[in-house]
Amino acid sequence: MKVTVYSDPGHAWGKVSLSKLADLNLIDRISSFSFLRGQFAYLEEDCDLSSFVLAMRERGESVEFIEQVRRSGDSAIRSYDHYSPAKAQALLARPALKPGMLVRFHNSSTFELVESIGRRGWVVRVQGRDITYRATSAQIANCTVLK
């Protein structure tokens, strides 16, 4: 399995899908030094990434690292949500997003998903109105799915 490792001058994190962590029974063993975004955990290099690699080896699976190095400044990963098993479980239980679904961003109005614009996010419409916006991937990752 290929794992992209993102680093800045102070630390590094390996990007692993939450479904893979669940498959390895690691959801409850990851620390809050790791981060969450969407359906991925960014495992801190010292303990959490090592636990992942050990679990993979115990299953007879190999891990290949692909490095993405930032030579100055902080990685954006530092601004993601800190990992918690409860948040990870909630993200795993979240249904796949499809046009027509209703979502809420924090405590805002209800929006209908209109069209995916890939990694950039979704076009959303205010429910009951003909006003559309572009919701970023970060906003979509943190929205509540209503139906």
Secondary structure, DSSP 8 states (H G I E B T S, - for coil): -EEEEEE-SS-EEEEEEHHHHHHTT-GGG--TTSEEETTEEEEETTTHHHHHHHHHHHTT---EEEEEE--SS--GGGGSEE--HHHHHHHHHS----TT-EEE-TTS-EEEEEEE-GGGEEEEEETTSS-EEEEEHHHHHT-EE--
